[in-house]
Amino acid sequence: MSKATAIWTGILCATILWGCGNTDEQPETIFFHLETIRIGEVADAPSYHHVNPAPVITLRFSEPVDPATLAANITLQHKGGEMVTLHFSPEQSTLRIEPDSKLLAFSDYILEIHNGLRALSGSRIVTGKVYAISTGIDPADKFPRISDEELLTLVQQQTFRYFWNFAHPISGMARERTSSGNTVATGGTGFGVMAMIVAAERAFITREEAQQQVQKIVTFLEEKTTRYHGAFAHWIHGETGETIPFSTYDNGADLVETALLMQGLLTARQYFNRPTAAESSLRNAITRLWETVEWNWFQREGEEVLYWHWSPTYGWQMNMPIKGWNESMIVYLLAAASPTHPISKEVYDRGWARGGNMMNNATYYGYRLPLGPQLGGPLFFAHYSFLGIRPEGLQDSYADYWEQNRNHTLINYRHCVTNPNGYYGYGEDCWGLTASDGNRGYSAHSPSNDRGVIAPTAALSSMPYTPEESMRALRFFYYKLGDRIWTEYGFADAFNLSERWFTNQHIAINQGPIILMIENHRSGLLWNLLMNDSEIKSGLTTLGFSFENPAVTTDPIGID
């Protein structure tokens, strides 16, 4: 060994062993460290997600902690920079930590254990620790509890404001969505007209106010709006009545949107049945609009199917035959009921029913699905055609439509409860997949297209089919998520709890069914009205349906 090597070896020994020749007297090195961390039910994770905003954090160390070093060396900080005041409960080597006040829901925090933390023995912790924490649902009620009946009324009344307070001021029609400006929606307006009937019966507005607003809409449709063989476009300019193209080739007639509008207008024609000049004038105007729709012209030169679109510049370029099963059965029912331009049963059987090929009859989650795609598709299939057409007792050679819609809804519900994709928040309280906004854009969400996006309209508009499951969802949406999704126009369109995303938008075709299907569940009001229309009954009979014939009533829900 060289002299230099011997010198460095001696220095090293002295540093590490406090003298190579004195090893018997060296004190034992003590390593004070964190052994386990638990937040709620989860232990020893690198980060913690969907944490209760009132968390209990439990730390276990290798020896008891010096309480005097806790406050300065264990911190919880919000991503915005605010420090959270913590309460410490040390017991032996275990430390329980709770924030003095509840954390913000759906927010990010950093829990940090700093190097200055010491044990009672005086040893300093070996190394600091940093944990990311994201909070989830705050389980506390956001509003005082009220009865279920009061809650249903509240939801109907507040959602109605979209069609009343937010209606286009010139046309009275329903804006497409919260941010649409002058763009009004044909189908959404049909839903809005029906919502005004509910509002009049529930005394949110007077009957006269409802009649005047529907008359305003009908006058605009008749006098200012561009029509195509009696049909309307999907989007209309709320001031001028001119067509706003929905897409490049979709700048003309939309027969499905027209049917959704006519469903509403025919229901209004039944409701405003008093022999006054105003109500008589309204009925006559609705009849004129109804009788000018050339349903059979949309057979495209005699084909045994109806086509969705026609453009004055592009003709049949969209080339979309309306075939089942989806939301569009109402088109065929109204087309068969038309007193001026009806279709035949063959068009229904070969076009809509595809010669029987729209049938499914597979079983999902224990429920047989008579019609439609695998797992049923989005839930608006069970809503749009059945706002005024009662599915109870409605049958033809293809399906019992109550069974179809109820089982479709239960499949959607069971999928969310089973939650095969593991999305946060899904369950018996939080379910419902349908077409809506989403954190990745608008999509027709369904069990086969599940992106973690829940739309309140899916469960709430299913109230007639699944009253207990839908009411449970309503309580959750209102009481637990109300601070995030309850607004001046009812529930916002959709949310994704896994992504902590909540839209601020409302969409007319999703808001409307909430009001209308809740009312059909409560009183059958809209079903009773439209199913009493003699032309509707004639059309159903032509197509081979059996159906319940409701008793005629002038006071459907008994509210003065």
PyMOL commands that set and color helices and strands:
alter all, ss='L'
color gray80, all
select helices_A, chain A and resi 3-17+20-25+67-73+148-164+186-201+207-223+255-271+277-291+295-299+329-337+345-352+354-356+374-376+379-382+384-386+401-418+456-460+467-480+482-485+508-522+525-530+534-542
alter helices_A, ss='H'
color red, helices_A
select strands_A, chain A and resi 34-39+42-43+47-51+57-61+74-78+83-84+86-91+94-99+108-113+129-135+183-185+235-237+243-244+253-254+309-310+359-364+367-371+435-436+443-444+486-487+490-491+495-496+501-502
alter strands_A, ss='S'
color yellow, strands_A
deselect
rebuild
show_as cartoon
